[in-house]
């Protein structure tokens, strides 16, 4: 940035957009350019004009059927060396453009409401925030994961420099930090809707909000500083290159430049809502406002506009009308105001405002330190006859509307809020309003007429193509809902999770029988031989087979002796369970019977403190096709899954957690079990990951094995959301696990997931998994960890 004390002046004003300019971002190509988006449904690419101080519009891009709210640049890749442009709109879609085409390359569908914020990261990842309260992570044209946890619209998103870290700011007044798709921390402090985020460094960021404050935060959660200066909502914040100074814009008609933590300059604009700003590489500031004009301000004398242009801007500003209701100028009592002589006294700070009364008119002036004079910033108009601005700044339930009406359906009943945008269909809005509030449909004509009367029939452009099917949202792609033959539901896995601490295990670590890399048998060759990848992609599930039936039955009988009467098993019951155990451990050729399974079901419903030997019998039995079919079939599976998930409860006994995880792993041996595990993947994985926080290595090995078995299934069906969830779990569990057997199984799971899938490779990179696993490439013993890790790193 230029030296201390230098002042920003107008460089140019750019006309082109027909309505409010809602988003801006500096461009990568052409150099020194930027992209703007507007309520006029277009995005425009601007290039610096070599001959003078202005910019030229290179392209006008169209693809949205409603307002365009936000824009960001996706960095260059081998396929698109000039990068891509992403825009989000009120039509719920994200359009992706190349820099040289006016039509979208492709459209991302999946959000259920306005997309109002976008941020790009490494390896082609894109983060979007929406009024539907979710943020989504996209890779190329696929939704990889959905971040759920906010209770209101997400207005701001940013991907942090450290891989896998993301920020979201919401109308619920909080900011959340996400790591690998899971909420790590919630930042509280703002007193109203969070509207903007900006990254200062790997460890610090800024936020701005409707509470008219800017806050500086540490990633660790601490608020380091609060900045005040704006007198109304702050909509946008942008950081200067290579320093911690920043700029903000808001609903008080101003752009403010902050240097060393203080507001160094205030520039008023002849528009009420200054929606957005971005800083170019040369330090110039671009702002977009509700008058549809883009203005660029510069500290450079060479790039400053001509005296005529600056005078024209000041004249425009002087003629602006200021509505006292906004409160931007404090409480105004016209009778108490001084006359023009008041302007003879100099101001005390840059941006200070002063009101005077001249010939019965109230005028507002602002002090400019650099020019040593008062500049007129507008006439203050009375509040009578003021109409609702159409710049969409009325907030209702954290979302923006042109109007929010209060409707009294009958005199004695409650009143209802009806939000409305002038691009909405009044009849459809009325219909939805009656449905939502469970009101009589006979009011439809009345409510629609009320809307039309009170908006004077205003509409923006044509709305005919806007509602393809407003009731079903037909044609909308929901990620994960129909990827090939997958049977996995599209519900979103990453709900964030708490902690819990397990302790000792009931069994010793169980080696896995018959699987080459897991036993290590025959896996290692002489150093001279080229090491072959025998580790992944893994084709079959890994199971926990080791058993000591005599010990298990001995413990069961011992605990049965001290069980309460209603839980006690009879001698016959114990014999039945012994037969089941021998049938499923291959010591007899008998098939398990319905009576045996009913007795087992009674035993596994014992109280938590004595149930573990019964769980161990279940863990061994579920490998048998008959038992697997019985417990995992359509009829029984709900109770079975509820039971096992109950034992994964963080507050429960560690022995039960371990055996429940092992039982889930063993379900994968038969088709019925695989089908059930894949159908319930979301819930099982979300609950299972809770077991990571303890220091019990056997639980960690079982958790890693469960993840590996999911990876084996996902490698076959290629379900995108499933793979994203699995990668997130691997990344999260890698952080806490110490045991090298657990690490090895996670590496095999990772290798299996990313084999033959470039999307999965890119997602793993964007989560920072490669940097997480590097250290295991130098582990000396066991050699399989090092070898497997190197094979995975080769893919990444």
Secondary structure as GFF3:
##gff-version 3
##sequence-region A 1 796
A	DSSP	beta_strand	9	14	.	.	.	ID=ss1
A	DSSP	beta_strand	21	26	.	.	.	ID=ss2
A	DSSP	beta_strand	34	38	.	.	.	ID=ss3
A	DSSP	beta_strand	42	48	.	.	.	ID=ss4
A	DSSP	beta_strand	55	62	.	.	.	ID=ss5
A	DSSP	beta_strand	68	74	.	.	.	ID=ss6
A	DSSP	beta_strand	84	89	.	.	.	ID=ss7
A	DSSP	beta_strand	94	98	.	.	.	ID=ss8
A	DSSP	beta_strand	106	108	.	.	.	ID=ss9
A	DSSP	beta_strand	115	120	.	.	.	ID=ss10
A	DSSP	three_ten_helix	122	124	.	.	.	ID=ss11
A	DSSP	beta_strand	125	130	.	.	.	ID=ss12
A	DSSP	beta_strand	135	139	.	.	.	ID=ss13
A	DSSP	beta_strand	142	147	.	.	.	ID=ss14
A	DSSP	beta_strand	154	159	.	.	.	ID=ss15
A	DSSP	beta_strand	165	170	.	.	.	ID=ss16
A	DSSP	beta_strand	175	179	.	.	.	ID=ss17
A	DSSP	beta_strand	182	187	.	.	.	ID=ss18
A	DSSP	beta_strand	194	199	.	.	.	ID=ss19
A	DSSP	beta_strand	204	209	.	.	.	ID=ss20
A	DSSP	beta_strand	213	218	.	.	.	ID=ss21
A	DSSP	beta_strand	223	228	.	.	.	ID=ss22
A	DSSP	beta_strand	234	239	.	.	.	ID=ss23
A	DSSP	beta_strand	246	250	.	.	.	ID=ss24
A	DSSP	beta_strand	254	259	.	.	.	ID=ss25
A	DSSP	beta_strand	262	268	.	.	.	ID=ss26
A	DSSP	beta_strand	274	279	.	.	.	ID=ss27
A	DSSP	beta_strand	285	289	.	.	.	ID=ss28
A	DSSP	beta_strand	294	298	.	.	.	ID=ss29
A	DSSP	alpha_helix	307	318	.	.	.	ID=ss30
A	DSSP	beta_strand	321	323	.	.	.	ID=ss31
A	DSSP	three_ten_helix	324	326	.	.	.	ID=ss32
A	DSSP	three_ten_helix	334	336	.	.	.	ID=ss33
A	DSSP	three_ten_helix	340	344	.	.	.	ID=ss34
A	DSSP	beta_strand	353	358	.	.	.	ID=ss35
A	DSSP	beta_strand	361	368	.	.	.	ID=ss36
A	DSSP	beta_strand	373	381	.	.	.	ID=ss37
A	DSSP	beta_strand	394	396	.	.	.	ID=ss38
A	DSSP	beta_strand	399	401	.	.	.	ID=ss39
A	DSSP	beta_strand	403	408	.	.	.	ID=ss40
A	DSSP	beta_strand	415	420	.	.	.	ID=ss41
A	DSSP	alpha_helix	426	436	.	.	.	ID=ss42
A	DSSP	three_ten_helix	441	443	.	.	.	ID=ss43
A	DSSP	alpha_helix	444	454	.	.	.	ID=ss44
A	DSSP	alpha_helix	516	519	.	.	.	ID=ss45
A	DSSP	alpha_helix	549	562	.	.	.	ID=ss46
A	DSSP	three_ten_helix	565	567	.	.	.	ID=ss47
A	DSSP	alpha_helix	571	584	.	.	.	ID=ss48
A	DSSP	alpha_helix	594	604	.	.	.	ID=ss49
A	DSSP	alpha_helix	612	621	.	.	.	ID=ss50
A	DSSP	alpha_helix	625	632	.	.	.	ID=ss51
A	DSSP	alpha_helix	637	647	.	.	.	ID=ss52
A	DSSP	alpha_helix	654	666	.	.	.	ID=ss53
A	DSSP	three_ten_helix	667	669	.	.	.	ID=ss54
A	DSSP	alpha_helix	671	679	.	.	.	ID=ss55
A	DSSP	alpha_helix	681	688	.	.	.	ID=ss56
A	DSSP	three_ten_helix	689	693	.	.	.	ID=ss57
A	DSSP	alpha_helix	697	717	.	.	.	ID=ss58
A	DSSP	alpha_helix	720	734	.	.	.	ID=ss59
A	DSSP	alpha_helix	740	754	.	.	.	ID=ss60
A	DSSP	alpha_helix	758	766	.	.	.	ID=ss61
A	DSSP	alpha_helix	769	773	.	.	.	ID=ss62
A	DSSP	three_ten_helix	774	778	.	.	.	ID=ss63
A	DSSP	alpha_helix	783	795	.	.	.	ID=ss64
###
